[in-house]
Amino acid sequence: MARRAERHRAAMVRYLRAEGIADERVLAAMGEVPREAFVPRAVAGAAYRDVPLPIGLGQTISAPTVVALSAAALQAGPDARVLEVGTGSGYGAAVLSRCHRSVVTIERHRKLAERARRTLAALGYAGIEVRTGDGALGAPDRAPFDGIVVTAMAEGGPPPALLEQLGPGAALVCPVGHRGTGTLKRYRSGAVTDLGAVAFVPLVTGS
């Protein structure tokens, strides 16, 4: 089973490279993190397909290409302090933790946050702080961040609080659209770059 998963991860990395992901740290992280450990057993067989998968409570784990693209688009160094909004299964945080010094990740669903925390701890991922709360508010007590990744669709643009928590020259990667479909965008130093069409669950904020 372990060897089969390793073969699937290697094939996924080859696919990501062919799709244009060139960041070697991100590719190495994707080749190391066991994606199958972050999805329900019922869909574990599809863990390395390039599709989002359900993880419960109406949430999904993003397709591998989206995870890799978001991480690579940060263009942050190994000593970076990164914020993730939308922990979900914890897979994205695990990948980010293999590329950067520390990760704060926020999940509004307590059950998902607790599950992600357990999974990350069981797999030995350090440098990740899992919080429960409104991710749109960010983590001002830990700001500024060297990069921010949002894993839910924002309407109109990313939450202002997140932009305010970016350090100088840092990037925020966020899907922007309506009713779950839109464009993955990078915001950095006043410039906005479109990274491609994506589908995400909506970003929910407030009580």
C-alpha positions as CSV (number, residue, x, y, z in Angstrom):
1,M,0.0,0.0,0.0
2,A,2.8,2.5,0.9
3,R,4.7,1.7,-2.2
4,R,1.6,2.2,-4.4
5,A,1.0,5.6,-2.7
6,E,4.6,6.6,-3.4
7,R,4.2,5.7,-7.1
8,H,1.0,7.7,-7.2
9,R,2.7,10.7,-5.6
10,A,5.6,10.5,-8.1
11,A,3.1,10.3,-11.0
12,M,1.3,13.3,-9.6
13,V,4.5,15.3,-9.4
14,R,5.3,14.5,-13.0
15,Y,1.8,15.6,-13.9
16,L,2.2,18.9,-12.0
17,R,5.6,19.5,-13.7
18,A,4.0,19.0,-17.1
19,E,1.2,21.4,-16.1
20,G,3.8,24.1,-15.6
21,I,4.6,24.0,-11.9
22,A,8.3,24.8,-11.7
23,D,8.9,25.5,-8.1
24,E,11.1,22.7,-6.9
25,R,10.3,23.2,-3.2
26,V,6.6,22.9,-3.9
27,L,7.1,19.8,-6.1
28,A,9.2,18.2,-3.5
29,A,6.6,18.9,-0.8
30,M,3.8,17.5,-3.0
31,G,5.9,14.4,-3.6
32,E,6.4,13.9,0.2
33,V,3.0,14.8,1.8
34,P,0.7,11.7,1.9
35,R,-2.4,13.1,0.4
36,E,-4.3,9.9,1.1
37,A,-4.0,10.5,4.8
38,F,-5.9,13.8,4.6
39,V,-9.1,12.5,2.9
40,P,-11.9,10.2,4.1
41,R,-11.2,6.5,3.6
42,A,-14.1,6.2,1.2
43,V,-12.3,8.4,-1.4
44,A,-8.7,7.6,-0.5
45,G,-8.4,5.7,-3.8
46,A,-8.9,8.9,-5.7
47,A,-6.5,11.0,-3.5
48,Y,-4.0,11.5,-6.4
49,R,-6.5,12.3,-9.1
50,D,-6.4,16.0,-10.1
51,V,-9.9,16.7,-8.7
52,P,-11.3,18.2,-5.5
53,L,-12.6,15.6,-3.0
54,P,-15.2,15.9,-0.3
55,I,-14.0,16.0,3.3
56,G,-17.3,16.5,5.1
57,L,-19.3,19.5,6.3
58,G,-19.8,20.6,2.7
59,Q,-16.1,21.3,2.3
60,T,-13.5,19.9,-0.1
61,I,-9.8,19.3,-0.4
62,S,-8.6,21.2,-3.5
63,A,-7.2,19.5,-6.6
64,P,-3.4,18.9,-6.5
65,T,-2.8,21.4,-9.3
66,V,-4.6,24.2,-7.3
67,V,-2.7,23.4,-4.1
68,A,0.6,23.5,-6.0
69,L,-0.2,26.6,-8.0
70,S,-1.3,28.5,-4.9
71,A,1.8,27.6,-3.0
72,A,4.1,28.4,-5.9
73,A,2.4,31.7,-6.6
74,L,3.5,33.0,-3.1
75,Q,7.1,33.1,-4.3
76,A,8.1,33.2,-0.6
77,G,11.4,31.9,0.7
78,P,12.1,29.0,3.1
79,D,12.2,31.3,6.1
80,A,8.7,32.8,5.3
81,R,5.9,32.9,7.8
82,V,2.7,32.0,6.0
83,L,-1.1,32.3,6.7
84,E,-3.6,29.9,5.3
85,V,-7.3,30.7,5.4
86,G,-9.4,27.6,5.2
87,T,-7.6,24.6,6.8
88,G,-10.0,22.0,5.5
89,S,-8.2,18.7,5.8
90,G,-4.8,20.2,6.7
91,Y,-3.2,19.0,3.4
92,G,-2.5,22.5,2.1
93,A,-0.9,23.5,5.5
94,A,1.3,20.4,5.4
95,V,2.5,21.3,1.9
96,L,3.1,24.9,2.9
97,S,5.0,23.8,6.0
98,R,7.5,21.8,3.9
99,C,8.2,25.0,1.9
100,H,8.3,27.6,4.6
101,R,9.4,28.1,8.2
102,S,6.0,28.4,9.8
103,V,2.3,28.2,9.0
104,V,-0.8,29.6,10.8
105,T,-4.0,28.0,9.4
106,I,-7.5,29.0,10.3
107,E,-10.7,26.9,9.9
108,R,-14.2,28.1,10.8
109,H,-15.5,24.5,11.2
110,R,-14.4,23.2,14.6
111,K,-14.7,19.5,13.7
112,L,-12.5,20.0,10.6
113,A,-9.9,22.0,12.6
114,E,-9.7,19.3,15.2
115,R,-9.4,16.6,12.7
116,A,-6.7,18.4,10.8
117,R,-4.8,19.1,14.0
118,R,-4.9,15.4,14.8
119,T,-3.8,14.3,11.4
120,L,-0.9,16.8,11.2
121,A,0.3,15.8,14.7
122,A,0.1,12.1,13.9
123,L,2.2,12.6,10.8
124,G,4.7,14.7,12.6
125,Y,4.3,18.0,10.9
126,A,5.7,20.8,13.0
127,G,5.6,24.5,12.6
128,I,1.9,24.5,11.9
129,E,-0.6,26.3,14.2
130,V,-4.2,25.3,13.6
131,R,-6.8,27.9,14.7
132,T,-10.6,27.8,14.8
133,G,-12.3,31.0,13.8
134,D,-13.2,33.5,11.1
135,G,-10.4,33.2,8.6
136,A,-11.4,36.5,6.9
137,L,-10.1,38.3,10.0
138,G,-6.7,36.7,9.6
139,A,-4.3,36.4,12.5
140,P,-3.3,40.0,13.4
141,D,-1.4,38.9,16.5
142,R,1.0,37.0,14.1
143,A,1.1,39.6,11.3
144,P,2.8,40.6,9.1
145,F,3.0,37.5,7.0
146,D,5.3,36.8,4.1
147,G,2.5,35.1,2.2
148,I,-1.2,34.4,2.5
149,V,-3.2,31.6,0.8
150,V,-7.0,31.6,0.8
151,T,-8.8,28.4,0.0
152,A,-12.3,29.6,-0.5
153,M,-14.0,31.8,-3.1
154,A,-14.2,35.5,-2.1
155,E,-16.8,37.7,-3.8
156,G,-15.4,41.0,-5.1
157,G,-12.0,40.6,-3.7
158,P,-10.0,39.3,-0.8
159,P,-11.0,40.4,2.7
160,P,-9.4,43.8,3.5
161,A,-8.0,42.5,6.9
162,L,-5.9,39.9,5.0
163,L,-4.4,42.5,2.7
164,E,-3.5,44.6,5.7
165,Q,-1.6,41.7,7.3
166,L,0.7,41.2,4.3
167,G,4.4,42.2,4.8
168,P,6.2,44.4,2.3
169,G,6.4,42.7,-1.1
170,A,4.4,39.7,0.2
171,A,1.7,38.0,-2.0
172,L,-1.8,37.0,-1.2
173,V,-3.3,34.2,-3.3
174,C,-7.1,34.1,-3.3
175,P,-9.9,32.8,-5.6
176,V,-12.3,35.6,-6.4
177,G,-15.7,35.0,-8.0
178,H,-19.4,34.3,-7.5
179,R,-21.2,31.2,-6.2
180,G,-18.1,29.0,-6.2
181,T,-16.6,29.7,-9.6
182,G,-14.1,32.4,-10.5
183,T,-10.4,33.1,-10.9
184,L,-7.4,32.4,-8.8
185,K,-5.6,35.7,-8.3
186,R,-2.4,36.9,-6.8
187,Y,-2.3,40.3,-5.0
188,R,1.2,41.8,-4.4
189,S,2.4,45.4,-4.0
190,G,-0.8,46.8,-5.6
191,A,-0.6,44.5,-8.7
192,V,-3.1,41.7,-9.4
193,T,-2.2,38.7,-11.5
194,D,-4.8,36.2,-12.8
195,L,-3.6,32.6,-12.3
196,G,-6.5,30.7,-14.0
197,A,-10.1,29.7,-13.7
198,V,-11.0,27.7,-10.5
199,A,-13.9,26.4,-8.5
200,F,-14.0,26.7,-4.7
201,V,-16.5,26.6,-1.9
202,P,-17.6,30.1,-1.0
203,L,-15.7,32.0,1.7
204,V,-18.0,32.5,4.7
205,T,-17.3,35.3,7.1
206,G,-19.0,36.7,10.2
207,S,-21.0,34.8,12.7
